[in-house]
Amino acid sequence: MQRAYCTVFALIISISFAFADNLSANNWSSDDDTLPEMLPKKMRDKSDEEIQKAVFQAYENQLKVISEYSGHMLDPESPYGFFKDEMPITNARTSNPQSDLIFYNNAIRGFIGYNKNSIIIKWAPNQVVTEIGWKELSVRGRYTFVNSSYFDQGKYHIQLQDIKYLASTTFSENTESYPSTAPKSSISYKNIKVSFTGGLPEVLKISDSSNVKHFVEDIVFQQVADRVVIDTHKNITLAIRQVIKPYIMIKNDTDQNFPGTNGKLPSSSVGYSISNTVISGLANSENKIKKVTAKMVTNTVTIDLRTATHSLDGKFDFKLEESKPTVGKATFTISRIDVSISFNILKPVECKSEVVVNQPNVKYGTKLSADIEKTLTNAFIDNVKIQLSTNVCKAIGQMIKPGK
């Protein structure tokens, strides 16, 4: 259960993540200098109030993401997205005062030949920055040129060099309201060459042809940006899942390894034991940061968190060590467990937690006296409180590494 209720967070983590056509190259890394306990140290020139505000916002952003995955870490992960090498571009008629240039049967190629592909997750500003680079993309199709005195048709070839896609999306709303479009300004390039098989002259500078400029920068780039933001969504989601995994303590909705307990019945030498406890409903949790209190003069940044877990149920085995042992099973429900946690991110040994178990109800499958049922029920509930209260702070101490 230690892993069930503690949530400790990274603040700004940068990861690089390759796409599905090169799965062996999956790579993400954590910038330890940007962990939450480092933020106050990086902001020593700021006031306590500024530090409090920055840390609070960072935790709040990440809690949104942690809540999304909490309790479902072993569910199947999202499949990778990938690029197809070619995509069609809609027909377009571009006009200026002197002429019309119509592009049709258009297709752009070269997507799988990227030479840079990175996803940077920034927790504090709540951003996912995606950058993809291509040495060259190629647009081909047919064209028709028309003006008052000249008509020309043929094939065209547009070569774009050193293309970059750079876009930022909201981190904490990655799956809830992920955008289906990105601005055309997300696409940039350094060089262009446009050739025509008919009588039109070659274009080497985008300023030389307003028709080409409109087609490339307004139409092609917008459609490419939209295509990329959709194709990268699954990869961004998977990258977020990987990077937050170490900080999610509720790995699954059900915990089958909750520690047992034992003792003796009151005014009796008869011992009892509770074992094989299974608890379900751990994903029904709401995590909220209540406040951050910074006092840098004493090297203290205290985080106050609250976790409320609703509608739990489960079962356990019990045994009474009588002359003829009594062995049985029990089922239980718990309306809500509240865990209040307060710890200093600069010195996590300074940690305390309080656990409240609300409206427990235990039913025994073996007939027992009311006093024995009460003793076993109290022992079970006390054990829940002890395990959570102890292990929450222990887990925090393990996740906030010393020397950071």
Secondary structure, DSSP 8 states (H G I E B T S, - for coil): -HHHH-----SSEEE----GGGGGG------GGGSGGGHHHHTTTS-HHHHHHHHHHHHHHHHHHHHHHTTBTTS---------SEEEE--EEEE-SSEEEEEEEEEEE-GGGEEEEEEEEETTTTEEEEEEEEEEEEEEEEEEEEESS-EEEEEEEEEEEEEEEEEEEESTTTTTS--S---GGGEE-SEEEEEESSS---B-SGGG-HHHHIIIIIIIHHHHHHHHHHHTHHHHHHHHHHHHGGG----BSEEEEE--EEEE-TTS--EEEEEEEEEE-TTSEEEEEEEEEEEGGGTEEEEEEEEEEEEEEEEEEEEE-SSS-EEEEEEEEEEEEEEEEEEETTSTTSEEEEEEEEEEEEEESS---HHHHHHHHHHHHHHHHHHHHHHHHHHHHHHS-TT-
